[in-house]
Amino acid sequence: MDRLWGAGVAVLAIAIVFFLMWWGWKRRVRRDAMSSTTAHDISVDLGDILGTWKGLYVSTAERLNPLERIAAPGLAFRAQARIVVAERGLVFDLRGEVPTVIPLSHVDGITTSQLTIDKVVERGGLTVIEWRMVGEDSVRDVSSFFRLSTNERNSLLASLTNVQKPTVKEIL
């Protein structure tokens, strides 16, 4: 009978931990959904499409706090991705998610990285697009991390640096 009580307490403790994890994720999703109101305005005219690149979307994190994952709609989960570069903006189209539209005026730069939340790769193996997430009452500096092939990455870097404002901080 003592073992049954011990097992019951262990199951209850595990259930509480899972509930707290679920509750924390829901709060994060609610917070980030309110801070990214303009990221899904598909009616924005981005002009002619200059190119499309495919790869793996890893995560989006706050630029000054790289361990703070952004859980906004369209950016919350790792997925196969298509990056579309147009004359006046970018689109992150993740499989199973709503596309994220970023006007080029919100893009701060493009660089490479070795690590992000729960992902470490070879030096320069992640392509990082730095941008500003504009919400109803806030602006957050964020970085979106993608895993692209070397050819895809170099082509995307060249395309973005030729479009307008982004700067390339590091090309390996």
Backbone torsions as a table, in degrees:
resi	resn	phi	psi	omega
1	MET	NA	-35.5	178.8
2	ASP	-63.1	-36.7	178.5
3	ARG	-66.4	-36.1	179.2
4	LEU	-63.9	-41.6	177.0
5	TRP	-64.6	-43.4	178.8
6	GLY	-62.0	-43.0	178.1
7	ALA	-65.4	-39.9	178.8
8	GLY	-62.9	-42.1	178.3
9	VAL	-65.3	-40.5	179.2
10	ALA	-64.6	-43.8	178.8
11	VAL	-63.6	-41.7	178.3
12	LEU	-63.1	-42.7	179.1
13	ALA	-62.6	-42.4	178.7
14	ILE	-64.7	-42.0	178.7
15	ALA	-62.1	-39.9	178.9
16	ILE	-65.1	-42.7	178.9
17	VAL	-61.5	-46.2	179.2
18	PHE	-64.4	-38.0	177.0
19	PHE	-62.8	-43.7	179.8
20	LEU	-65.3	-37.7	176.3
21	MET	-63.6	-45.0	179.7
22	TRP	-63.1	-45.4	-179.6
23	TRP	-62.0	-43.6	178.2
24	GLY	-62.3	-41.0	179.0
25	TRP	-65.6	-42.3	179.1
26	LYS	-62.0	-40.2	177.4
27	ARG	-64.0	-41.8	179.1
28	ARG	-63.3	-43.5	179.4
29	VAL	-62.4	-44.0	178.9
30	ARG	-62.7	-44.4	179.8
31	ARG	-61.7	-46.5	-175.6
32	ASP	-74.8	-27.7	177.0
33	ALA	-65.1	-34.7	179.7
34	MET	-75.9	-22.8	-176.8
35	SER	-95.4	6.3	-178.8
36	SER	-132.6	45.1	-173.1
37	THR	-67.2	-30.5	-176.7
38	THR	-91.0	-5.9	-174.8
39	ALA	-74.0	-11.1	-177.0
40	HIS	-120.6	21.0	178.7
41	ASP	-81.2	92.3	-174.9
42	ILE	-70.6	-16.3	-178.0
43	SER	-74.7	-6.6	179.9
44	VAL	-64.7	130.3	178.4
45	ASP	-83.1	111.0	-178.0
46	LEU	-96.0	-2.2	179.7
47	GLY	82.1	-161.5	-177.9
48	ASP	-70.7	143.0	177.5
49	ILE	-77.8	127.7	-178.7
50	LEU	-95.8	-22.6	179.8
51	GLY	176.7	161.7	179.0
52	THR	-133.6	135.5	179.9
53	TRP	-128.6	143.6	-179.9
54	LYS	-115.9	145.5	178.4
55	GLY	-175.5	-160.1	179.4
56	LEU	-108.4	124.1	173.1
57	TYR	-81.2	128.4	-177.8
58	VAL	-98.5	-57.3	-178.6
59	SER	-171.0	169.0	168.8
60	THR	-126.5	133.2	-177.0
61	ALA	-136.7	159.0	173.8
62	GLU	-63.9	139.1	-175.5
63	ARG	-65.1	-41.3	-179.0
64	LEU	-85.9	-11.5	178.7
65	ASN	-133.7	78.9	-170.5
66	PRO	-66.2	-8.5	176.8
67	LEU	-97.6	7.3	179.7
68	GLU	-101.0	92.5	-178.1
69	ARG	-66.1	140.2	174.8
70	ILE	-92.0	128.3	-177.8
71	ALA	-113.8	34.7	179.6
72	ALA	-69.9	153.6	177.5
73	PRO	-55.5	132.6	-178.7
74	GLY	89.4	-9.9	-177.3
75	LEU	-131.0	4.7	-169.5
76	ALA	-78.3	-31.9	-170.6
77	PHE	-124.3	150.3	175.3
78	ARG	-64.9	137.8	-177.9
79	ALA	-163.7	164.9	169.3
80	GLN	-65.3	139.5	-173.0
81	ALA	-134.1	156.7	172.1
82	ARG	-126.2	125.7	177.3
83	ILE	-104.8	121.9	179.2
84	VAL	-109.6	126.5	176.5
85	VAL	-108.7	125.5	178.0
86	ALA	-120.4	176.3	-177.6
87	GLU	-59.5	-34.4	-175.4
88	ARG	-123.9	20.7	178.4
89	GLY	171.8	-178.7	-179.5
90	LEU	-125.0	155.6	172.2
91	VAL	-132.2	126.6	171.4
92	PHE	-99.8	110.2	-178.2
93	ASP	-109.8	97.7	-178.6
94	LEU	-92.8	139.5	-179.0
95	ARG	-58.7	125.9	177.5
96	GLY	82.7	4.3	-178.0
97	GLU	-123.4	164.9	174.9
98	VAL	-74.7	137.0	-179.6
99	PRO	-62.4	144.7	176.6
100	THR	-104.3	119.8	-178.1
101	VAL	-103.5	128.0	-178.5
102	ILE	-124.9	112.7	175.4
103	PRO	-61.1	145.6	-176.8
104	LEU	-60.7	-26.3	178.0
105	SER	-67.1	-17.3	178.8
106	HIS	-93.2	-8.6	-179.0
107	VAL	-84.4	125.4	-178.7
108	ASP	-96.6	-27.1	-178.8
109	GLY	171.4	177.5	177.9
110	ILE	-139.2	140.7	-177.6
111	THR	-151.6	-174.3	173.9
112	THR	-123.1	161.5	-178.9
113	SER	-148.8	167.3	177.7
114	GLN	-104.2	-24.4	-175.3
115	LEU	-148.7	157.4	172.7
116	THR	-153.2	-168.3	-179.9
117	ILE	-56.2	124.8	176.5
118	ASP	51.3	27.7	177.8
119	LYS	-149.3	123.0	174.1
120	VAL	-128.3	129.9	-178.5
121	VAL	-132.8	-174.2	178.0
122	GLU	-65.5	163.1	-177.2
123	ARG	-57.9	126.5	179.7
124	GLY	76.5	13.6	-176.0
125	GLY	-80.1	-13.2	177.9
126	LEU	-110.9	135.1	174.5
127	THR	-93.2	127.8	-174.9
128	VAL	-116.6	122.2	174.8
129	ILE	-106.5	117.5	-178.7
130	GLU	-96.1	131.4	-177.0
131	TRP	-152.9	171.0	179.7
132	ARG	-107.0	123.8	176.7
133	MET	-90.9	113.2	-175.9
134	VAL	-98.2	124.4	178.3
135	GLY	-113.1	-170.6	-179.1
136	GLU	-62.3	-40.1	-175.9
137	ASP	-135.1	18.5	-178.0
138	SER	-154.1	160.2	172.5
139	VAL	-128.1	125.8	-179.8
140	ARG	-117.6	131.2	174.2
141	ASP	-83.0	120.2	-176.4
142	VAL	-129.5	162.7	175.6
143	SER	-128.7	130.6	176.9
144	SER	-106.6	130.7	-174.4
145	PHE	-107.6	131.1	179.6
146	PHE	-128.9	145.9	175.1
147	ARG	-106.2	106.3	-178.8
148	LEU	-118.8	158.3	173.0
149	SER	-66.7	162.5	-177.2
150	THR	-60.5	-43.5	179.4
151	ASN	-64.3	-43.9	178.9
152	GLU	-62.1	-44.3	-178.9
153	ARG	-61.6	-47.8	-178.5
154	ASN	-63.5	-38.7	178.2
155	SER	-66.2	-43.0	178.1
156	LEU	-64.1	-43.7	178.2
157	LEU	-58.8	-45.0	-179.9
158	ALA	-64.5	-41.9	-179.0
159	SER	-64.0	-46.3	-178.0
160	LEU	-68.3	-36.0	-179.8
161	THR	-72.1	-24.0	178.7
162	ASN	-86.1	-17.6	-175.3
163	VAL	-70.2	-57.3	-176.7
164	GLN	-161.7	-104.3	-164.4
165	LYS	-89.5	-28.9	-172.0
166	PRO	-58.2	149.0	177.7
167	THR	-115.4	145.9	176.6
168	VAL	-94.8	119.1	-176.5
169	LYS	-88.2	-30.8	-177.6
170	GLU	-157.4	125.1	173.1
171	ILE	-126.1	125.9	-179.9
172	LEU	-99.0	NA	NA
